[in-house]
């Protein structure tokens, strides 16, 4: 599943003519394109989907949504290590597999 997740803009810079931001999603930091929200500023929140900031969001709504996603395990599903997630879905403990070939 690919969620639209709220995040807080930590830093903004222009790269090769594209406005990009470093965004914090409740502890997970990713690079995000700001072309759809050209006036978004550091410290503001936005809903992000597939690497694009799509809509400005107030801090309280962002916090509540992140807490709910975390409770439901959706942030781990969205941002967790892909190999770890795949192993869990397959019922395999990746640490045991590596240490006991």
DAJO-V318010 format. One record per residue. N is the residue number from 0. OMEGA is omega in radians with two decimals (none if undefined). Layout:
# DAJO-V318010
n->N omega->OMEGA
n->N omega->OMEGA
This chain:
# DAJO-V318010
n->0 omega->3.12
n->1 omega->-3.07
n->2 omega->2.87
n->3 omega->-2.97
n->4 omega->3.08
n->5 omega->3.10
n->6 omega->-3.13
n->7 omega->3.14
n->8 omega->3.14
n->9 omega->-3.04
n->10 omega->3.11
n->11 omega->3.05
n->12 omega->3.08
n->13 omega->3.12
n->14 omega->3.12
n->15 omega->3.10
n->16 omega->-3.14
n->17 omega->3.11
n->18 omega->-3.10
n->19 omega->3.13
n->20 omega->2.92
n->21 omega->-3.02
n->22 omega->3.12
n->23 omega->3.12
n->24 omega->3.12
n->25 omega->3.12
n->26 omega->3.06
n->27 omega->-3.08
n->28 omega->-3.11
n->29 omega->3.03
n->30 omega->-3.04
n->31 omega->3.08
n->32 omega->-3.11
n->33 omega->-3.06
n->34 omega->3.12
n->35 omega->3.11
n->36 omega->-3.02
n->37 omega->-3.13
n->38 omega->3.12
n->39 omega->-3.06
n->40 omega->3.06
n->41 omega->-3.13
n->42 omega->3.11
n->43 omega->3.14
n->44 omega->3.09
n->45 omega->2.99
n->46 omega->-3.07
n->47 omega->3.09
n->48 omega->-3.11
n->49 omega->3.04
n->50 omega->3.14
n->51 omega->3.02
n->52 omega->-3.02
n->53 omega->-3.06
n->54 omega->3.07
n->55 omega->-3.10
n->56 omega->3.10
n->57 omega->-3.04
n->58 omega->-3.10
n->59 omega->3.10
n->60 omega->3.12
n->61 omega->-3.14
n->62 omega->-3.14
n->63 omega->3.14
n->64 omega->3.12
n->65 omega->3.11
n->66 omega->3.12
n->67 omega->3.11
n->68 omega->-3.14
n->69 omega->3.11
n->70 omega->-3.10
n->71 omega->-3.12
n->72 omega->-3.06
n->73 omega->3.11
n->74 omega->3.09
n->75 omega->3.11
n->76 omega->-3.10
n->77 omega->-3.00
n->78 omega->-3.09
n->79 omega->3.12
n->80 omega->-3.07
n->81 omega->3.14
n->82 omega->3.11
n->83 omega->3.13
n->84 omega->3.12
n->85 omega->3.13
n->86 omega->3.11
n->87 omega->3.14
n->88 omega->3.14
n->89 omega->-3.14
n->90 omega->-3.11
n->91 omega->3.02
n->92 omega->-3.05
n->93 omega->3.13
n->94 omega->3.10
n->95 omega->-3.12
n->96 omega->-3.13
n->97 omega->-3.08
n->98 omega->3.13
n->99 omega->-3.08
n->100 omega->none
